[in-house]
């Protein structure tokens, strides 16, 4: 705390207001000050009642460690972490001006219209680019060390008013070079986005992240939950045995190719599901290219701003972003450490070349 009453930690991060709070941490909107220069940042702080739990602290700093190694336009960047003068743990991330996918979907629901399928396709492609970067991470020795998100839900996907989509909150992620770290095996996971094989004790991997994305994109198109029930037992049964309602009936305006791509991500049989984020991204990229210029960064960013305006009219304030809490109910489920031991060598092709510009693949001539 500075003498003026401002909350400043580590000498340069000023906390302005709480942007959101979850079960483990609160996220503040803040600024990073360096001389006369200041940069908007998001600052996550562990809640006081669990701040002395060594397992929680370890998970918190593991998120920072993994996040710093995932430099990509479609992943929220971790800038710093440490302890303030009072010994409280903090994590500093880039600030995304926009809203999360859950609120984006909610704004359309409030207006009684569907999220445009063009926007869903563009959002999905950018998410896949972020996931591919995490899944294909290479360590300092040139070894492939995948990072599996394990908690991909609409509330962990941030949409910027600049049209850039970012995957957030790698708090449950695990990199393969820390496979021996000891963490509790009971986690708070959003059960309705959990891949069926994880419920049988299989390890989380690239395909389980792809499945979670499939659920997310299905819900964005359908404007309803894919798996629901009166209790968790019914939800779990639906994940394992329930039928996926027909998107072509729910969204007759949606092109068959986009529906096909999403449904393949939802295959319970992992042999039929997309094997990797990259594999799913390739046909989605071709689809997005086929519909341009109906979707580009400017149009997507404009729709995000319009969604914010609608929610401000409804809620009387701007929607919270960078929140750890999810609108989806959660359940304690036992999931093994997410370690992908595969070391497949994947051809770079054009996909990797496009990583430097989030919308190069969409806007190029």
Helices and strands as residue ranges (DSSP letters): E 7-9, E 13-21, E 25-34, E 37-46, G 48-50, H 54-68, E 78-83, E 89-94, E 98-100, H 101-110, H 117-135, E 147-148, G 154-156, E 157-160, E 165-167, E 174-175, G 176-178, E 186-189, G 191-193, G 196-200, H 206-222, H 232-241, H 247-250, H 256-265, H 277-291, H 297-315, E 331-334, H 349-353, G 354-356, H 360-363
